[in-house]
Amino acid sequence: MSRTIAEKILSAKSGLDAKAGDLVLAELDLMMGHDFNAAMTFQVLEEMGATVAAKPERTIIVFDHSVPAPNESYARLHQKVEAAAKRFGVRVYPPCEGICHHLLPERGHVRPGDLIIASDSHTCTYGALGAFATGVGSTDLAVGIMTGKLWFKVPKSIRIHYSGQLPPAVSAKDLALFTIGRLGADGANYLSVEYSGEAIDRLSMDGRLTLCNMSIEMGAKAGLIEPDQKTLDWLAGRVNISQAPARADEGAAYERILDFDVSELRPQIARPHEVDNVCDIDELLGLPIQSAFIGACTNGRMEDLRVAAGILAGKRVHPDVRLYIIPASRRIWLQAAREGLISVLLEAGAILEASSCGPCAGICGGVPGDGQTMLTTANRNFKGRAGNSKSDIYLASPAVVAASAIHGQVTHPGRYLIKA
Amino acid sequence: MSLEGHVYVLGDDINTDYIIAAKYRALSLSDMAARVMEDIDPDFTKKIKTGDWIIGGDNFGCGSSREYAPRVILAAGIQGIAAKSFARIFYRNSINSGLPVIECDTARFQTGDHITVALEKGEIINHSQKFTASFAKLPPFMTRVLSEGGMSGYIKKHGGLRAENLV
């Protein structure tokens, strides 16, 4: 039988010949929780009478959502989660080591073909490495930590094929926003999405992580890219690949196959208050902004910082704009410092913060004021998402945010990207 | 099991940030429950009564995986949710938390309607508007999870998950 990537991975992990629609009990390769949700996970574990983790070496708690602790309530919450993690003997990444969805691939916890759950909706990010990774709630994570397994309904799949090359100044973020705009906020609900085509082949690993990260914004259970040489090169030195990467069979059954020619794609922006409220940048040129953010699990990686620094080099952030930049991990911070990007960004007037989710989680790190317009590389623009329901949030690529921060208004980045 | 109550109608794409904003994470569940839907319907908790059902449109519960979302809805006194469709993670979280969730055509419901939900028959009887909406019954596995008050009750009773029980 021809199978999709989702069917292959869930078959391998359940020991069955599983097809879309089946309910399976599957062996988990990796489980992750973070400071925002893990307290409930440990509470449920205790309710269920668990005292140990089934796979402590494959269970990770990351402190990234409200770090450094902004007040005593969060400080106490962190203490509680840290103490519980210690009791269960699981691995902990302390505050500001990195954003979970960057950290796990970066530190070699993710392998092609893995089955991964985490109590965060953007867990689908790891599909960029060919892992079937999906967000769950605190209770499902607790069941996973207690037993090492979880039940899944094998999803149907859709394939999205992108032909053509992306134009200059158009990035993986634009591709993600474009796709969500076309399919809608529930266009892939319950489905596994397989991304393919020339535009995907050409994306860097950073770009692929960005694209897969946003699969959940159209409801997807997973967003996957078949591993290629670029993936294997990126993984070399991080992980030992013991299982063959899962690839879709010729003739596998897809609910839909879509084909987009992206060779003329314009930079994309999602307008308030829905991620699928997407338009070409041209419709918003000149819109004044007061708050700008480059970072989050979507766009805090090296490629993003290089693009931002390339645009901001020798320029100044507009006096009416606060530009917050948050490198996604300590290693990215260090690499950016070695490349001189940190100096460039600071000299341009950007505010740099220790690695965290920042204003995307709406708890700390640059909450916008009343009536302000925020242009951000984050992945959600729901009303109040950045911590203030009286502000408007627009989503865009790092290039668009950087160029717009200089001008104090939505600006096409094209003029800054012409290589000398 | 028959569940009776009045309904409160909300729209499409009610995301989990609207259900409970992340900034309230450090509050107790009961304090969070007083802020349910605050950003889209500031008087929501004053307008609902204990035992009410929420009626939603498409994609109810989209966005973040926070399980606080169904739990604060329960803590606010809501008995269950019927919506045209649910986002996947919220749906699982609701069952795991012991909150009944029903997928059916909700277009004709109006706030204040008096309903009876018969989970095992797959029917919502709308007494106010005199119609019956039918829905696909939950798989037996999920019904058992709900009847144990959620997944932790189910696990305590059965000692874990078994492949043969997944029907």
Interface residues (C-beta under 8 A of the other chain):
Chain A: S14 L23 V24 L25 F36 N37 M40 V44 E47 M48 G49 H65 S66 N71 S73 Y74 R76 L77 S119 D120 S121 T123 G135 V136 G137 S138 T139 D140 A142 V143 M146 T147 K149 L150 W151 A185 D186 N189 Y190 G219 K221 E274 A361 G362 I363 R380 F382 K383 G384 R385 G387 S389
Chain B: D13 N15 D17 Y18 A21 A22 K23 R25 A26 L27 E38 D39 I40 D58 N59 C62 G63 S64 S65 R66 E67 Y68 R71 S85 A87 R88 I89 R92 N93 N96 S97 P139 F141 G150 M151 S152 I155 K156 G160 L161 R162 A163 L166 V167
